[in-house]
Amino acid sequence: MDNPTHLHTTRVAIIGGGPAGLMAAQALAEAGVAADVYDAMPSVGRKFLLAGRGGMNITHAEDYPTFVRRYGKRSAALRPMLDAFTPQQVRDWIHGLGIATFVGTSGRVFPTDMKAAPLLRAWLHRLKEQGVRFHQRHRWIGWSGDGALRLASPDGEVLVRADAVVLALGGGSWARLGSDGAWVPLLQQAGVDTAPLAPSNCGFDVGWSEHFSARHAGEPLTTVAIGYDGADGVTVWKKGQFVVTATGIEGSLVYALSAPLRDRIASDGSATIYLDLLPDLPAERVLDDVSKPRGSRSMSSHLQSRLGIKGVKAGLLRERASKEECADPEQLARVLKRLPVVLRAPRPIDEAISSAGGVRFEALEGTMVKALPGVFVAGEMMDWEAPTGGYLLTACFATGIQAANDVVAWLGRGAG
């Protein structure tokens, strides 16, 4: 540390080359402010690229008030930032890079070719043309005694002196792509109030029997609903799809409910969900069908014939319903519409699509850290979460722009 290999100076240092950091760099460049982006990985945007491997969902086209509500308890805090870079503006920005978009049947917005790589290449080309400088394999490791940024590089330690800093280091999921949460203790040591990082848009462990796991792990449930008891005791239902795993459940429907289920496990030690295996049929119809005479047929054959219950759905019934329930038509009809499954734990944060927690909004003035004047945060480092569907990326973009705008204002005031 006393003899760094290099000393860099820059007007603004951006730590992290994900969507939030890159958008902050773009907004600074457009404001005429020199910016350097430092990233720990060999190339920037790695999580962005992997997230787009199955189809680059960039934002969502639902009505804007509904869109904003997807951010839950942090909707009010994020609203001004989202107002400044709305989903439509996200699409306009992509179009400006020469990438066409379309709206899918679910309202999700994708590049026409469904790929992330062309978008990232066009974006980086634009940024370099605007004068943004990139430094790969530079991992932020804290501050020096005189307040310079310390970064570990292949050539040794680098000290970076900047008039302002934007931290855009991501959350705690997908550590192999750079979002490892290693920044948390560094900020805590500097007196920054942070909420613990937790998995978001994640799967859960159930603890299936070996028989069920061996037979059904990897099988999807394409027509099902999940219910859970809300704070008012009323069961909240959501229809969709999920997949049975060797240890539990995961998939889009599970991810959409992961925040309240994770919080319930944290407070109560477990969370009970209910599976409606026949969400398109009313309870009366289900009871009528299971009550019909089945003759010499087994109950499993009867359920398959009358209601299409087979495969993994039949397996779930055997796994979680008692023999007594399956033998009584009224009880059987009830569990087909409300089969209880206890979730024991969320899957580890590194398996999650995103993370909750981070720098609390109460520790910020705009996007500037109150305890660290001249240091700003953006993206998943901030304590918000959102479901999949383009909401994560849109908020990363919006907070990156806000951080850049706050930096420009800070510099314009003579750095406080």
N, C-alpha and C positions, 0 to 999 in steps of 0.2 A: 504494500500500500504506500510506503514511503517513496518508492521509486517506480511509479507506473511506467509501463512501456510507452504509452501514448497519452497525450492531453488533447482533448477535443474541445472546441468552443462552438456554440451554436446559439441562435436566438431562442429557439424552442426545441427541447428534446422530447420526443415521443417514445415512450417505452412500451413496446408491444405493437406488432404488425398485423393484428387482426382487423376485423371490420371497423371497430370503434377507432383504433389508432390510425388506420388508413383514412377514414373519413375526417378525423381531426387534421391530419396532414393536408388533405385536399382543401378544407375550409381555411386553414392558415395560409396555404399557398395562394388561394384566391384573394386573401386579404393582404397579400404582399409581404407576409412574414416568413422568414427562412425557417425551415424545420428539418430536423434529422430524425429518422425513425430507426430505433435500435430494437432488434429482435433476437431472442435466444436461439431460434431454430436456423437451419441452413437456408431457409427461404420463408417469405412471409405468407400469411393467409392459409396456413396448413389446415387448420380446423375448418375454415371456410370451404376449402376444397373437398375435404372428406364429408362435410355435411351435405354437399351437393352431389355426392357420388350417386345417390339414388334418385336424383331430380332436384335441381336447385330451387327450393321454395324461398323466394326472396321477400315477399310480403303478402298481405291478404287484402282482398277487395270487398270485404263486408262493409256495412255502413259504419261510418267513422265512430259514432258514440259507442257502438258495440265493440269495435276494435279497441278503443281505449280501455273499456272495462275489463278486457282480457288480462290486464296487468294487476288486477286485484287490489290489494291494500295500498299499492304504490301508484295506482292510476293517477291520483291527484298530483303527486310529485312529478310524474313523467309527462303529464298532459301538456305543459308549456313546451317541452322539448319536442314532443310528437307533433304539436301544432305547427312547429317550425320546419318539420320535415315529415310530412304526412305520407301515408302509403302511396298516394297518387304521385307525390313528388319523388318518392323512391323509384317508381316506374319511369317517370320523366328523366331522372338522372341516368338510369340504365339505358334508356333510348338514346340519350346524348352520347353514350359510349358506343353507339352503333349496334346495340343488342336489342332485338325485338322481344316482347313479352306476350304472354297470354294468360287468361284466367281459367283455371281448371273448374271442374264441376263443383268442387267443394268451396270455391271462392279463393283458393290459394293461387298466388301469382308465380309464374315460372318464366325463365328465359325460353324462347321458342325451341331451342335445341336441348333444353333441360339440363345444360351443363354449367358448372361453375368456372371451369378453367378459362374459357374464352372471355368471360366477364372479368375475371381477375387479371388476365393478361392485358386487356384493354385499359383497365383501371390503372395498373402499374405503369403502363406506357404513358398515360396521361399525367400521372403524378411526377414521373421523371422529367417529362417535358416542362412541367411547372416548376422544376427545380428542387423537388423533394429528394433528399439524399438518404440512402438506405445502408444500414450496417447490420449484416447478419452475423450469427454466432456471437452476439454480445448479450450476455445475461446480466441483468441488474442485480447487484448484491448489496445495495444500501448506499449510504452517504459517507463521505470522508469527513474528517474533523472540521473542515472549513465549509462544508455544505455542498461540495461537488458530488455528482453522481458517480458511483463506483460500478464498473461493469467488467465482468470477466470475459475475455476474448481468447481466441487461439494463440494470440501473440502476447498474452499477459494481461494484466489489469489495465483498464483504461479509466481515466478520470474525465468526466464531461462537465463542463461549466455552461450553464444555460440561464437565460433570464427568466424562463418559465419551463415547467415540466408537465407533460400530460402522461399520466400512468394509465395504460390501457392493456393490462396484463391478463385479462380474462378471469374466469372463475376457477373452479377446482376440478373440472371434469376433463377427461382426455389428456392426461398429463403427457403422454408421448408426443402430443402435438403442441405442447408448450403451455397449456393452461393447467398448471400444477398447484396453484395457490401458495407458492413459496413466498409471495409478497406479504402475506398476512402478518407473520411475526415482525417483518421489517417495519410495517406501518404501526403495529401495536407498540413496538419499542419506541416509536416516535410520538406516542400518545394519541393515536388515531383510534376512535371507537369503531369497532367492526363487529358485525353479527357473524356467528360461526357459519362457515361454508357447509352446505348440506345438499344432497342430491336433489335434482329437480328433473322432471320428465324422465322418470326412472322406473325400473321394474321393482318387484317385491318378492321376497321369499315367503313361501307358504309352508313348505315341509311336506311335500307329497309322499305317499307310500312309494317304496321301490317299484312295486308292480305298476302303479299308475304312471310314475315318471318314465319307466322303461318303455311303456306302451305308447305314451302320448306326448312326450317332450317334443317340442317343435311343431305341434299341430295347431292350426289357427281356429279360432271361433269367429266366424264371419257375420253371424247374426245373433247378437247377444246384447244385454244391457247390464250395467253395473250400478248398484245402488249403495249408498252409505248414509248413515244417520247424521244429519246436520246438527248444528249447535242447538237448534230448537226442537230436536227430536224427530223432525220430519225427514223421511227418507228421500234423498236426492237421487234421481235416476239419470243416467246418460247412456245412450245407445251407440254401439260402434263395433269395433273389432279388436281382438287381442290374441296373443299367442301363449300357449302353455309352455313353460320352460322346465328344465330338469329340476329346478328348485322352487319355481313359483309361476309368476305371470309377468308379461311385459307386452308392449305394443301401444298403438296410438290411443286406444280407449283408456288404458291404464295410465299412460303419460298424462292425459288430460285431467285425471283426477289425482295425480301424484302429490300435489301440494297439500291438500287437506288430509289425505291418507298418511303422508309422512308426518305431518304435525300431530295427528291422532296417535300414531305409534310413539312419537316422542313424549307425549303427555300421559298416555295410558299404558304403554308397553306393548300394545298390539292394536290392530284395527280390524273390525269385521265388515266385510262387504257382502252384498247379496247379488247373486247371479240370476237374472231372468233369462232362462234358456229358450224361452219362446216369446220374445218381446213383441212380436207382431200379432199375437193372439190374446184376446181378453181372458181373464181368469175363468169366467163362466164356460167358455168354449173348451178350455183345457180340462176343467173338471168334468164336463160332459163327455169328452173323448176318453179320458182314463176310466170313467165309470161304466163304459159300454162293456158288455160281456166279451170275454176274450177266448172262451172255449178252452181248447187244449193248448193254446199258444202260451208261451212264457210271457211274463210281464215285459221283458226287454223286447221281444218280438212285437208285442202289442203296442208298446210306445213307439217303436220304429214305424209300424204300419199306420197308426193313427196320427202321430205327431212328428214323425221324422226324427225322433231322438235316437241317435246312433253315434258311433265313433267316440270322439272326445267328449261330446255332451253326455253320452251314456256313461262314459268312464267317470266324469265328474259326479254324476248322480250316484254311482256306486261308491265313489270315494268319500262323498260328504253327506249322503243321506243314510239314515239307519234302515235296517230291514223292516222295522215296524212302520216307518214312514212310507216305504215303498209298497207295503202290503195294504195300506189303507188308501182308498181313492182320494178322499179329501186331503189327507196329509201329503200324498204324492203330488196332487195338483198344486198344493201350496209350495212345496219345495221346488217344483219345476219353475215356478214364477219367483221364488225367493230362496235360493239355495245359499246358505251361509258359508263363507270361506274366511278364515282368519289369516290376516297378513301379519307376519312376525317381524319383518324388518325390511327397510328399503335396501336395494342392492347398493354396493359401494359407490361412492361419488365418482370414482374414475370411470365407471361404466355408464354413468348418467349422460344424457344429451346435454344438459346444462346444470348450473348450480344456483342455489339460493344463497342468501347471505352476502357479506362483503361490507364495504364502507357504508355506514348508516347515513341516510340523508340528513339526519340531525347533526352529523359531524361535518356537514358541508355548508358552504355559502355559495349557492348556485352549484357549480361543480368543483369549486376550490375547497381544499381541505383546510378547515379553520385552524388546525394545529400546525399547518405547514403552508404559510402564505407563499403563493407562487407555484404550488403543486396542485394539479387538477386531476380528476379521475373521470373515466368514461367506460361504458360498456358493462360487462358482467362483473367488474370489480365493485360496482355499486349494488346496494342491497335491494334488488328487485328480481322478480322472476316472471316468466310468461310461458304459456303452452307453446308447443310446436305449431307451425302454420304460418311462419313468416314474422311472427311477433318478436322473436328473439333478435333477428337481424335488424328489423326496423328500429327497435329501441337502441341497439348498438350504434347504428348509423346516427340516429337522432342525438344520442348523448355525446357521440364524438364531435358532431357539429357544435353542440352547446358548449362543450369544453373548449373548443377552438375559439368560439365567440367570447367566452369568458376570459381566455388568455389575451385576446386582442384588447379587450376592455381593460384588463389588468395592466398590460404594457402601456396602454394609452394614458393610464393614471400615473405613470411613472413608477410602476411596480409597487404601488401602495404608498 
